[in-house]
Amino acid sequence: MTDWLGYCIITGDELDTEVFGHKRQWRNVKRRWVFELAYGYYEPELARLNAELRRVELQLASLEHDATIRAKFLADTPFADADALDFQITARTADLEQIVAQRRALGTAVGEVPGVQELRQTLLATRTRRAEVTDRLARLEAQIADLNDLRRQLSSQSARLTRAIVADEWLVDFDFIVCPRCGNDIDAARTAPHLCYLCLQEPRPAPSQSQLLVEQDRIASQISETDEVIKGRQQAQQRLQREAAHLDELINELTTDLDQRTQSFISDRATQIEHYAARQARLEAEIQRFREYAALLHRHQEQVAGREALEARQADLRALIHSQELSQLDAEDNVLALERRILEYLQELHIPDLGQELTVKINRKTYEPEVAGRSFDELSSQGLKTLVNIAHALAHHTVAIDRNLPLPGLLILDGLSANSGHEGFDLDRVRDVYRLLSRVTDQYRGDLQVIAVDNELARNILLEFADRVVLTLTQDDRLIRIPQAPLGEPEHTDSESAHDTSV
């Protein structure tokens, strides 16, 4: 809103120096934007089409640059033709397959060396047997550990039986005469003979000594059998360990013998193996390079196809922009109408003779008025600039109303006579300004409101336009009035009176 109101409010310090703030960079930029929007030079669809056209042109330029580089890179080379590249890749691939087959056959020929095949079979069988021995040793170690746990358990049971037999023999007559908990005397006759006089419950039948002895003999027999089994497992473990050590030595011998025979075979064919390896590496590198060239050509062909699509889009965009630019003839008509209206108002204001025919033109780059070929800054006096500024601002608003352009119907002009005298020619120019404003406001009543602010007017002008005066202010009667305190009441301080201020 501030940018649009820049066309509606002209302060006293700008009326004779600036055209809507054109001397201040940021206001000038926004002034030009508002002009383009209001008069139809800027159209969103046209701006979008121009931006898209710019992107397409940049893409085409990039494609052109890339195509030039590729053309220089591939010029006078056998790789510029895609068919030739495919032929080279096919031929190199066939050669590579042949080399790989020859190297594979050379590797399998090792088995033809006398004794190598037998050594391989013997080494394989020995390693298989070594794996079986390792597995059996692991199982034996687990069995021995379980048997040792069983023997410890049986020995513990035998010790408990021994303690039970001894307790039954030596503690059979043990009796309680005092309570083991509270220390009071215990009477054996306190309960029936078949009950325990201590806990008052029927005693459980205890095994006889002969039964305990039989059970102890059975456990001793199990311990003896367990010892024999453990001994047998340990002997088998020792035999397997000796066999494993023997197998390890045999494997080392067989491996050494096989390495010696294989190395002698490889030494005999080292030159041939090296030749095949170098040839294979070279073919693989060439195939990779040819594939990279083919990928480059493929991308080039894709970009050529994409370029055709971009060129078609460029042509469509230019046609659309041309059709949109034809609609800007309305914008040019609007500006021509503005020029004619400014000239009309300047003629009514009877501006001084500038030494040549009076003409008005809006500069199509700066959107500033040029009077008789002179820019606003080149006008001779502040009074002349004031008249041009008034005619220019007023013409904007009346043309906007006539052509339905988006400008607010409000114009505020401050200090109209600040740079004019009060007699003779200057007085006539001030009268012409107010007569022009009066005529235009009558013509556009209801669509345009013009507020003219002036410090002091000649009496005859003030009388002529007395019916147009809306508000008169003096040093004693200002726009902001402070009411006086009633008699008998204390005067308010500044801070208190601020609350009573009314507008």
C-alpha positions as CSV (number, residue, x, y, z in Angstrom):
1,M,0.0,0.0,0.0
2,T,2.9,2.4,0.8
3,D,4.3,1.9,-2.7
4,W,0.9,2.6,-4.4
5,L,0.2,5.6,-2.2
6,G,3.5,7.0,-3.4
7,Y,1.5,8.1,-6.5
8,C,-1.1,9.7,-4.2
9,I,0.8,11.8,-1.7
10,I,3.2,14.5,-2.7
11,T,4.7,16.3,0.3
12,G,5.9,20.0,0.2
13,D,9.6,19.1,0.1
14,E,9.1,16.8,-2.9
15,L,6.6,18.9,-5.0
16,D,9.4,21.0,-6.6
17,T,12.2,18.5,-6.5
18,E,11.1,14.9,-7.2
19,V,8.7,12.9,-9.3
20,F,7.2,10.5,-6.8
21,G,10.5,10.2,-5.0
22,H,12.6,9.4,-8.1
23,K,15.8,10.6,-6.6
24,R,15.8,8.0,-3.9
25,Q,16.9,4.6,-5.2
26,W,14.5,2.3,-3.5
27,R,11.5,4.5,-3.9
28,N,12.4,5.0,-7.6
29,V,12.6,1.3,-8.2
30,K,9.1,0.7,-6.6
31,R,7.8,3.8,-8.5
32,R,8.7,2.1,-11.7
33,W,7.2,-1.2,-10.6
34,V,3.9,0.4,-9.8
35,F,3.9,2.2,-13.2
36,E,4.5,-1.0,-15.0
37,L,1.7,-2.8,-13.1
38,A,-0.7,0.1,-13.3
39,Y,-0.3,0.8,-17.0
40,G,-0.1,-2.9,-18.2
41,Y,3.6,-3.2,-19.1
42,Y,4.0,-6.0,-16.6
43,E,1.9,-9.1,-17.1
44,P,2.5,-12.1,-14.9
45,E,1.9,-14.6,-17.7
46,L,4.3,-12.8,-20.0
47,A,6.9,-12.7,-17.2
48,R,6.5,-16.4,-16.6
49,L,6.9,-17.1,-20.4
50,N,10.0,-14.9,-20.6
51,A,11.5,-16.7,-17.5
52,E,10.8,-20.1,-19.1
53,L,12.2,-18.9,-22.4
54,R,15.4,-17.8,-20.6
55,R,15.8,-21.2,-19.0
56,V,15.3,-22.9,-22.4
57,E,17.9,-20.7,-24.0
58,L,20.4,-21.4,-21.2
59,Q,19.8,-25.1,-21.6
60,L,20.3,-24.8,-25.4
61,A,23.5,-22.8,-24.8
62,S,24.8,-25.5,-22.4
63,L,24.0,-28.2,-24.9
64,E,25.7,-26.3,-27.7
65,H,28.8,-25.9,-25.5
66,D,28.9,-29.6,-24.5
67,A,28.3,-30.6,-28.1
68,T,31.3,-28.5,-29.2
69,I,33.5,-30.0,-26.6
70,R,32.5,-33.6,-27.6
71,A,32.9,-32.8,-31.3
72,K,36.5,-31.6,-30.7
73,F,37.2,-34.6,-28.4
74,L,36.0,-37.2,-30.9
75,A,37.1,-35.4,-34.1
76,D,39.4,-37.4,-36.3
77,T,39.2,-40.5,-34.0
78,P,37.9,-44.0,-34.7
79,F,35.5,-43.6,-31.9
80,A,33.2,-41.0,-33.4
81,D,31.0,-43.7,-34.9
82,A,28.7,-45.7,-32.6
83,D,28.7,-48.7,-34.9
84,A,32.5,-48.8,-35.1
85,L,32.6,-48.6,-31.3
86,D,30.2,-51.6,-31.0
87,F,32.3,-53.6,-33.4
88,Q,35.5,-52.8,-31.4
89,I,33.8,-53.8,-28.1
90,T,32.5,-57.1,-29.6
91,A,35.9,-58.0,-31.0
92,R,37.8,-57.2,-27.8
93,T,35.2,-59.2,-25.8
94,A,35.7,-62.3,-27.9
95,D,39.5,-62.0,-27.5
96,L,39.1,-61.6,-23.8
97,E,37.0,-64.8,-23.5
98,Q,39.7,-66.7,-25.5
99,I,42.5,-65.5,-23.2
100,V,40.4,-66.4,-20.0
101,A,39.8,-69.9,-21.5
102,Q,43.5,-70.3,-22.2
103,R,44.5,-69.2,-18.6
104,R,41.9,-71.6,-17.2
105,A,43.3,-74.5,-19.3
106,L,46.8,-73.6,-18.2
107,G,45.7,-73.8,-14.6
108,T,44.0,-77.1,-15.0
109,A,47.2,-78.5,-16.7
110,V,48.9,-78.5,-13.3
111,G,47.0,-81.8,-12.6
112,E,49.0,-83.4,-15.4
113,V,52.3,-83.1,-13.6
114,P,53.3,-86.7,-12.4
115,G,52.4,-87.3,-8.8
116,V,50.4,-84.1,-8.3
117,Q,47.0,-85.7,-8.6
118,E,47.9,-88.5,-6.2
119,L,49.3,-86.1,-3.7
120,R,46.1,-84.0,-3.9
121,Q,44.0,-87.1,-3.2
122,T,46.2,-88.3,-0.4
123,L,46.2,-84.8,1.2
124,L,42.5,-84.6,0.9
125,A,42.0,-88.0,2.6
126,T,44.5,-87.1,5.3
127,R,42.7,-83.8,6.1
128,T,39.4,-85.6,6.2
129,R,40.8,-88.2,8.7
130,R,42.2,-85.3,10.8
131,A,38.8,-83.7,11.0
132,E,37.3,-87.0,12.1
133,V,39.9,-87.4,14.8
134,T,39.3,-83.9,16.1
135,D,35.6,-84.6,16.3
136,R,36.1,-87.8,18.2
137,L,38.6,-86.1,20.7
138,A,35.9,-83.5,21.4
139,R,33.3,-86.2,22.1
140,L,35.8,-88.1,24.4
141,E,36.6,-85.0,26.4
142,A,32.9,-84.3,27.0
143,Q,32.4,-88.0,28.1
144,I,35.4,-87.9,30.5
145,A,34.1,-84.7,32.0
146,D,30.6,-86.2,32.5
147,L,32.1,-89.4,34.1
148,N,34.2,-87.3,36.5
149,D,31.1,-85.5,37.6
150,L,29.3,-88.8,38.1
151,R,32.2,-90.2,40.2
152,R,32.2,-87.1,42.5
153,Q,28.5,-87.5,43.0
154,L,28.8,-91.2,43.9
155,S,31.6,-90.4,46.3
156,S,29.5,-87.8,48.0
157,Q,26.6,-90.3,48.4
158,S,29.0,-92.9,49.9
159,A,30.3,-90.4,52.5
160,R,26.8,-89.5,53.5
161,L,25.9,-93.2,54.0
162,T,29.0,-93.6,56.1
163,R,28.0,-90.8,58.4
164,A,24.5,-92.2,58.7
165,I,25.8,-95.6,59.7
166,V,28.1,-94.1,62.3
167,A,25.3,-91.9,63.7
168,D,22.9,-94.8,64.0
169,E,25.6,-96.8,66.0
170,W,26.8,-94.0,68.4
171,L,23.8,-91.8,68.8
172,V,21.1,-94.4,69.2
173,D,20.8,-93.7,73.0
174,F,21.0,-89.9,72.7
175,D,18.1,-88.3,74.6
176,F,16.8,-84.8,75.4
177,I,16.2,-83.7,79.0
178,V,15.8,-80.0,78.3
179,C,14.2,-78.2,75.4
180,P,16.9,-77.2,72.8
181,R,15.0,-74.0,72.1
182,C,13.8,-72.5,75.4
183,G,15.9,-74.6,78.0
184,N,12.9,-75.9,80.0
185,D,12.9,-79.4,81.4
186,I,11.2,-82.1,79.2
187,D,9.2,-84.9,80.7
188,A,9.3,-88.1,78.6
189,A,5.9,-89.1,80.1
190,R,4.2,-86.0,78.6
191,T,2.9,-88.0,75.6
192,A,2.1,-91.6,74.5
193,P,5.0,-94.0,74.1
194,H,4.7,-94.3,70.3
195,L,5.0,-90.5,69.8
196,C,8.1,-88.3,70.1
197,Y,8.0,-86.5,73.4
198,L,10.0,-83.6,71.9
199,C,7.9,-82.8,68.8
200,L,4.8,-84.8,69.7
201,Q,4.8,-86.5,66.3
202,E,5.1,-90.1,65.3
203,P,8.7,-90.9,64.4
204,R,9.5,-92.0,60.8
205,P,10.9,-95.5,60.5
206,A,14.6,-95.3,60.0
207,P,16.5,-97.7,57.7
208,S,18.3,-100.4,59.4
209,Q,22.1,-100.6,59.6
210,S,22.1,-103.6,57.3
211,Q,20.3,-101.7,54.6
212,L,22.7,-98.8,54.8
213,L,25.6,-101.2,54.5
214,V,24.1,-102.9,51.4
215,E,23.5,-99.4,49.8
216,Q,27.1,-98.4,50.5
217,D,28.4,-101.6,48.9
218,R,26.4,-100.8,45.8
219,I,27.6,-97.3,45.5
220,A,31.3,-98.4,46.0
221,S,30.8,-100.9,43.1
222,Q,29.4,-98.1,40.9
223,I,32.4,-95.9,41.8
224,S,34.8,-98.7,40.8
225,E,33.0,-99.3,37.5
226,T,33.1,-95.5,36.8
227,D,36.8,-95.4,37.4
228,E,37.3,-98.3,34.9
229,V,35.2,-96.4,32.3
230,I,37.1,-93.2,32.8
231,K,40.4,-95.0,32.5
232,G,39.3,-96.6,29.2
233,R,38.2,-93.2,27.8
234,Q,41.5,-91.6,28.8
235,Q,43.4,-94.3,27.0
236,A,41.3,-93.9,23.9
237,Q,41.9,-90.1,24.1
238,Q,45.7,-90.6,24.3
239,R,45.6,-92.9,21.2
240,L,43.6,-90.3,19.3
241,Q,46.0,-87.5,20.3
242,R,48.9,-89.5,19.1
243,E,47.1,-90.2,15.8
244,A,46.3,-86.5,15.4
245,A,49.9,-85.5,15.9
246,H,50.9,-88.0,13.3
247,L,48.3,-86.8,10.9
248,D,49.5,-83.2,11.3
249,E,53.0,-84.2,10.4
250,L,51.8,-86.1,7.4
251,I,49.7,-83.1,6.2
252,N,52.7,-80.8,6.5
253,E,54.8,-83.2,4.5
254,L,52.2,-83.7,1.8
255,T,51.6,-79.9,1.5
256,T,55.3,-79.2,1.2
257,D,55.7,-81.9,-1.5
258,L,52.7,-80.6,-3.5
259,D,53.9,-77.0,-3.3
260,Q,57.3,-78.0,-4.6
261,R,55.9,-79.9,-7.6
262,T,53.4,-77.1,-8.4
263,Q,56.0,-74.3,-8.1
264,S,58.3,-76.1,-10.5
265,F,55.4,-76.4,-13.0
266,I,54.5,-72.7,-12.7
267,S,58.2,-71.7,-13.0
268,D,58.4,-73.6,-16.3
269,R,55.3,-71.7,-17.6
270,A,55.9,-68.3,-15.9
271,T,56.5,-66.4,-19.2
272,Q,53.3,-67.8,-20.7
273,I,51.2,-67.1,-17.6
274,E,52.6,-63.5,-17.5
275,H,51.8,-63.0,-21.2
276,Y,48.2,-64.1,-20.7
277,A,47.7,-62.0,-17.6
278,A,49.1,-58.9,-19.4
279,R,47.0,-59.5,-22.4
280,Q,43.8,-60.0,-20.3
281,A,44.5,-56.7,-18.4
282,R,45.0,-54.8,-21.6
283,L,41.8,-56.2,-23.2
284,E,39.8,-55.4,-20.1
285,A,41.1,-51.8,-20.1
286,E,40.3,-51.3,-23.8
287,I,36.8,-52.7,-23.4
288,Q,36.2,-50.3,-20.5
289,R,37.5,-47.4,-22.5
290,F,35.4,-48.3,-25.5
291,R,32.3,-48.6,-23.3
292,E,33.0,-45.1,-21.9
293,Y,33.2,-43.7,-25.4
294,A,30.0,-45.5,-26.3
295,A,28.3,-44.0,-23.2
296,L,29.5,-40.6,-24.2
297,L,28.1,-41.0,-27.7
298,H,24.8,-42.3,-26.3
299,R,24.5,-39.2,-24.1
300,H,25.3,-37.0,-27.1
301,Q,22.5,-38.6,-29.1
302,E,20.1,-38.2,-26.2
303,Q,21.1,-34.5,-25.9
304,V,20.6,-34.1,-29.6
305,A,17.1,-35.4,-29.2
306,G,16.6,-33.3,-26.2
307,R,17.9,-30.3,-28.1
308,E,15.3,-30.7,-30.8
309,A,12.6,-30.8,-28.1
310,L,14.0,-27.6,-26.5
311,E,14.2,-25.8,-29.8
312,A,10.5,-26.7,-30.5
313,R,9.6,-25.4,-27.0
314,Q,11.7,-22.3,-27.7
315,A,9.7,-21.6,-30.9
316,D,6.4,-22.1,-29.0
317,L,7.4,-19.8,-26.2
318,R,8.5,-17.1,-28.7
319,A,5.1,-17.3,-30.4
320,L,3.3,-17.1,-27.1
321,I,5.4,-14.1,-26.0
322,H,4.8,-12.4,-29.4
323,S,1.1,-12.8,-28.9
324,Q,1.3,-11.5,-25.4
325,E,3.4,-8.5,-26.5
326,L,0.7,-7.6,-29.0
327,S,-1.6,-7.1,-26.0
328,Q,0.9,-4.5,-24.7
329,L,-0.4,-2.2,-27.3
330,D,-3.1,-1.3,-24.7
331,A,-0.3,-0.3,-22.3
332,E,1.2,1.9,-24.9
333,D,-2.2,3.5,-25.5
334,N,-2.5,4.2,-21.8
335,V,0.9,6.0,-21.7
336,L,0.0,8.0,-24.8
337,A,-3.2,9.0,-23.1
338,L,-1.2,10.1,-20.0
339,E,1.1,12.2,-22.2
340,R,-1.9,13.9,-23.9
341,R,-3.5,14.6,-20.5
342,I,-0.3,16.1,-19.0
343,L,0.0,18.4,-22.0
344,E,-3.6,19.5,-21.6
345,Y,-3.1,20.3,-17.9
346,L,0.1,22.2,-18.6
347,Q,-1.6,24.3,-21.2
348,E,-4.3,25.1,-18.7
349,L,-1.6,26.1,-16.2
350,H,0.0,28.4,-18.8
351,I,3.5,27.4,-18.0
352,P,6.3,29.7,-19.1
353,D,7.5,29.5,-22.7
354,L,10.5,27.1,-22.9
355,G,11.7,28.4,-26.2
356,Q,10.3,25.6,-28.3
357,E,7.0,23.9,-29.0
358,L,5.4,22.6,-25.8
359,T,5.4,18.8,-25.9
360,V,5.1,16.1,-23.2
361,K,6.7,12.6,-23.4
362,I,7.0,9.8,-20.8
363,N,10.4,8.3,-20.9
364,R,9.9,4.6,-21.6
365,K,12.9,3.6,-19.5
366,T,12.6,5.9,-16.5
367,Y,8.8,6.6,-16.7
368,E,9.5,10.2,-15.9
369,P,7.9,13.2,-17.7
370,E,9.9,15.1,-20.3
371,V,8.5,18.6,-21.1
372,A,9.7,20.2,-24.4
373,G,12.5,17.7,-24.6
374,R,13.7,18.4,-21.1
375,S,13.7,15.9,-18.2
376,F,12.3,16.9,-14.9
377,D,15.7,17.5,-13.4
378,E,16.6,19.8,-16.3
379,L,13.7,22.2,-15.8
380,S,14.8,25.8,-15.1
381,S,13.0,26.7,-11.9
382,Q,11.3,25.2,-8.8
383,G,8.1,27.0,-9.8
384,L,8.1,25.3,-13.2
385,K,8.9,21.9,-11.6
386,T,6.0,22.4,-9.2
387,L,3.5,23.1,-12.1
388,V,4.8,20.0,-14.0
389,N,4.6,17.8,-10.9
390,I,1.0,18.9,-10.3
391,A,-0.1,18.3,-13.9
392,H,1.8,15.0,-14.0
393,A,0.3,13.6,-10.7
394,L,-3.2,14.8,-11.6
395,A,-3.0,13.3,-15.1
396,H,-2.1,9.9,-13.6
397,H,-5.3,9.8,-11.6
398,T,-7.7,11.1,-14.2
399,V,-6.3,8.7,-16.9
400,A,-6.5,5.8,-14.4
401,I,-10.2,6.6,-13.8
402,D,-10.9,7.0,-17.6
403,R,-9.1,3.7,-18.4
404,N,-9.9,1.7,-15.3
405,L,-6.3,1.5,-14.2
406,P,-5.5,0.3,-10.6
407,L,-4.7,3.6,-8.9
408,P,-6.4,4.8,-5.7
409,G,-8.7,7.8,-6.3
410,L,-6.8,10.0,-3.9
411,L,-4.3,12.8,-4.4
412,I,-2.8,14.9,-1.7
413,L,-0.7,18.0,-2.7
414,D,1.2,19.9,-0.1
415,G,2.7,23.4,-0.4
416,L,1.2,24.4,-3.8
417,S,2.3,28.1,-3.5
418,A,5.5,27.6,-1.5
419,N,7.7,28.5,-4.4
420,S,5.5,31.2,-6.0
421,G,5.1,34.8,-5.2
422,H,1.8,36.6,-4.3
423,E,1.7,39.1,-7.1
424,G,1.7,39.3,-10.9
425,F,2.6,36.2,-12.9
426,D,3.2,34.0,-9.9
427,L,-0.2,34.8,-8.5
428,D,-1.8,33.9,-11.8
429,R,-0.1,30.5,-11.8
430,V,-1.3,29.7,-8.3
431,R,-4.9,30.7,-9.4
432,D,-4.5,28.5,-12.5
433,V,-3.5,25.5,-10.3
434,Y,-6.6,25.9,-8.0
435,R,-8.9,26.4,-11.0
436,L,-7.5,23.2,-12.6
437,L,-8.0,21.3,-9.4
438,S,-11.5,22.6,-9.0
439,R,-12.5,21.7,-12.5
440,V,-11.0,18.2,-12.3
441,T,-12.7,17.4,-9.0
442,D,-16.0,18.6,-10.4
443,Q,-15.5,16.4,-13.5
444,Y,-14.5,13.3,-11.5
445,R,-16.7,13.9,-8.5
446,G,-17.2,10.6,-6.6
447,D,-14.2,8.9,-8.2
448,L,-11.3,11.2,-7.2
449,Q,-10.7,13.1,-4.0
450,V,-8.0,15.9,-4.1
451,I,-6.7,17.5,-0.9
452,A,-4.6,20.6,-1.5
453,V,-2.7,21.9,1.5
454,D,-1.2,25.4,1.4
455,N,0.4,27.6,4.1
456,E,-0.9,31.0,2.9
457,L,-3.0,32.1,0.0
458,A,-3.8,35.5,-1.5
459,R,-7.1,36.9,-0.3
460,N,-8.7,37.1,-3.7
461,I,-7.8,33.4,-4.4
462,L,-9.1,32.4,-1.0
463,L,-12.4,34.2,-1.7
464,E,-12.7,32.7,-5.1
465,F,-12.5,29.1,-3.7
466,A,-14.0,29.8,-0.3
467,D,-16.6,27.0,-0.9
468,R,-13.8,24.6,-1.4
469,V,-12.0,25.2,1.9
470,V,-12.6,22.3,4.2
471,L,-10.4,23.2,7.2
472,T,-8.5,26.3,8.2
473,L,-5.8,26.0,10.9
474,T,-3.9,28.8,12.7
475,Q,-1.3,28.9,15.5
476,D,-4.2,29.4,17.9
477,D,-6.5,26.8,16.4
478,R,-4.6,23.7,15.5
479,L,-5.7,20.4,14.3
480,I,-4.8,18.8,17.6
481,R,-6.6,20.6,20.3
482,I,-5.9,20.4,24.1
483,P,-8.9,21.2,26.3
484,Q,-8.4,23.8,29.0
485,A,-8.9,22.8,32.7
486,P,-12.2,24.1,34.3
487,L,-11.9,27.0,36.7
488,G,-11.2,25.9,40.3
489,E,-9.5,22.7,39.2
490,P,-5.7,22.2,39.2
491,E,-4.0,22.2,35.8
492,H,-3.0,18.8,34.4
493,T,0.6,18.0,33.9
494,D,1.8,17.1,30.4
495,S,1.5,13.4,31.0
496,E,-2.1,13.9,32.4
497,S,-3.2,16.2,29.6
498,A,-2.1,13.7,27.0
499,H,-5.0,11.5,27.9
500,D,-7.5,14.3,27.3
501,T,-6.1,15.2,23.8
502,S,-8.6,14.7,21.1
503,V,-8.4,15.0,17.3
